[in-house]
Amino acid sequence: SCVFHKMVFRFTTMEDLEMLRELIRQKPFAAKRGSTLEIWDSVAAALGSALKKEIKVKQIRDRLNLLKTRFKEKEQLSALASGVEESIHAVNVQTHYTDVDGLIREYTQLERLHHDTKAAQKISKEKKEEDLAKCAAAIVDESRRRRAYRDDTSFYSDSDDSSDAQSVVSGAESTVYTGSSKAKQQGVKRSNAYLTEIKRQDKKYKEQLDLKHRELEQGQKQFEERLEFEKKQAEDRLQFEQHIQQSNREMILECAKIFGAALAKK
């Protein structure tokens, strides 16, 4: 009986580079909710078109995970060998944008920056909600204290002695008015202080998120510029090689003609 083995697709270095460039361009890790599968399908379609072969999403995911694992192991070994963890930016620019490790580094950096930004947004939202809850609780507590104060002062209004009662009521009314006024002012001050703090923290979080967003955009712009530079270099190198090959062919033909003419004279 014949046993048929399914052929395993093996990525070459050039195919790895093409895959990573496409992943960096489309950024599946940054896909909006509900569109992740669509982005991965788009990556597979674009890569298949470039390589002129059918590529499945699972193959790309598996290959990416393998390359990330290998890169992480290399980084750890490098750190152990040098005794100092290798800086993420300490790499030759040309190598950074032409070899597989360089593109993996770029991809993981963008991925980490995106996740950090999302985490910061979540923390900012939770912190804002927590601050609003504290502010509301403080206002409620202040309201309860004022109500309790009014209840305590109303006790003196039930005295049997009319003259004393009138005196006590007058004093109580004055005290209530004064105490209520002070409590109100304190409550307003506390409320304003909480709201001011919330606004300050909200501004701080927005500035942090804007900074991360600008870093992401700047990193992407630099990558695209260097990728375009690399592409132009590759095209120029190919044209130069083609020119050299054409010149060599013409030289060989010319030598053959001269050699043939020399033989004919003999």
N, C-alpha and C positions, 0 to 999 in steps of 0.2 A: 504494500500500500504506500501511496505517496503522501508525504507530510509537507504541507505548504507553510512556510514561515513568512509572516508579514515583515516586509522590509522596514527597518528603522531609519527614519530620516536623520542624517547626521549633518549638523551645521558646520560649514567651513568658516574660516576667520572672516572672509569677506562677507559672508552671509550674516555672521554675528554682527558685524559693523552696520550692515544695512538694517538689520532688525532693531538694533539699539537706536539708530538715528530716527527710525520711524516711531519707536516708542517715546523718545524724547519729544518728537514733534507733536504727537497726539495726546500724550500724558494720560493714559487710562486711569491712573491713580487719582486724577483730579476731575473725573467724570461726574456729572450731576446725578443725583439720585434717580435710578430707573434707566439710566443710559449707559451704564458700565459695559454691559454685554455688547451693546451697539458699537461702542468705541473699540473694544477688542476685536470685533468682527471687521471693523474698518482697518485696523492695524494688519490683520491677517490678509485681507484683500489687497491692501497696498503692497505688502511685502511679497505676496504671491505674484502680483503683477510685475514687480521689480525683478524678482528672481526667475520668472517664467516657469513657475511650478506651483502646485497646490500646497498651501501651508494652512494647518489647522490652528485654532486658538490655543488648544491644549499644548501643542508642540512649542508655541511661542512662550507660553506661561512656564512650562517645564524648563525650557532653555534659559529663560531669564532667571528663574530661581537658582538654577545650577551655576550660572555665571556670577550671581550675587553671592552665593555661598563660597565659591572659589575666591572671589575678590576679598571677601571678609577674612578668609583664612590667610591670604597673602598679607593683608594689612596687619593681622595679628602676629604673623611670623616676622614681618618687618619691624614691628614695634618691639618684639622680644629681642631681635637681633641688635637693634640700635639702642635699646634701653629707654627710648623715648618714642611715644606714639607719633606716627607720621602725620604731619599736618595735611589736612584735606586739600590745601592749596599748594603744598610743596611738591610740584610736579612740573616738568618741562611743558611749555604751552603746546608745542608741536606734538609731543607724545600724548598729551592730555586729550587731544581731539582727533587722533588718528588710530590709536590702538584700542582694543576691546576694554582693557582695564580703565582707560581714561573715560570712555563713554559710560561704563558702568558706574564710575565715580560720579559723573555728571548726573546720571539718572537717579541714583540713590540720594544725591544731594537735593535735587529738585523735589523728590518724593518726601524726604524728611522735612524740608521747608514747608511743603504743603500741609503735611500732617501737624506740624508745629503751629501753623497758622490756624488750622481748624480747632486745635486744642485750646489755643489762646482765645478764640472767639467763644468757645463753649464756657471757658472759665470766666470770661468777661460777662457773659449773659447770666451765669449763675451768681456771680458776685453782685451784679446789679440788682438781681431779684432779691438776694439776701439783704442788701443795703436798704432796699425799699421796704422789705418786711420789718427790718429793725426800726426804720423811721415810723412806719405805721404803728408798731407796737409801742414806741415811745410816746406817740401822740395819744394813743388809747390810754396808756398808763397815766399820762398827765391829766387827761379828761376825768379819769376815775378819782385821782387825788383831789381835783377841784370839786367833784361831786361829793366826795366824802367830807371835805372841809365845809361845804355848804350845809350838809346834814348835821354836822356837829354843832355849828353855830345856831341852827334853828332850834336847838334844845332850850335855849334861854328865853324863847318867846312864850313859854307856858308858865311863867312865874305867877304866884297868887297875888303878890303885892303889886298894885297897879302902878304906883309911882316908881317902885324899883323896876317893875317890868318895863315901864316906858324908858327908864334910864338904860336898862340892860339892852332893850331892843334897839335904842338909838346907838348905843356902843357897838352892839352886834352888827347892826346894819353898816356902821362905819367900818368895822373890822372886816365884815364880809366883802364890802366894796373894795377896801384896800387890799385884802388878801386875794380876792378874786382877780383884781387888776394885776397884782404881782404875779399870781399863778399864770394868768393869761399871757403876760409878757414873757415869763420863763418858758411857757409852752411854745410860744412863737419863736423865741430864740433857739430852743432845742430843735424845732422843726426846720428852721432856716439853716441851722448848723448841719443837720443831717442831709438836707437837700443840697447844700453847698458841697459837702463831702462826696455825695453821690455824683454830682456834676464833675467834680475834680477827677474822681476815679474813672468816670466814663470817658472823659477827655484823654486821660492817660492811656487807657486801654485802646482807644481809637488811634492814638499816635503810634502805639506799639504795633497794631495791626497794619496801619499804613506803611510803617517802616518795613515790616516783613513782606508786604505786597510789593513795595518798590524793590526790595532785594531780589524777590522772585522774578520780577520783570527785567531787572538789570542782568541777572544771571542768564535768563533766557535770551536776551538781546545779545549778550556777549557770545553765548554759545552759537547762535545763528550767524553772527558775523564771522566767527572763526570757522564755522562749518562751511560758509560760503568761500572764505579764504582758502580753506583746504580743497574745496571742489575746484576752484580756479587753478590752484597749484597742480592738481591732478590732471586737469585738462591741458594746461600748458606743458606738463611733463609728457603727456601722451602725444601731443602735437609734435614736440621736439623729437621724441623717439620715432614717430612716423616719418618725420623729415629725415632723420639719420638713416632709417631703413631704406627710404626712397633713394637717398643719395648713394648708399652702398650698392643698391641694385643697379643704379645708373652707372656707377663706377665699374661694377663687375661686367656689365654689358659692354661698356666702352673698352675695357681691357680685353674682353673676348673678341671684339671687332679688330682691335690692334693686333692681337695675337693671330687671329685668322688671316688678316691682311699680310702679316709677316710670313706666315706659312705659305700663302699663295705665291708670294714673290720667289720663294725658294723653289 
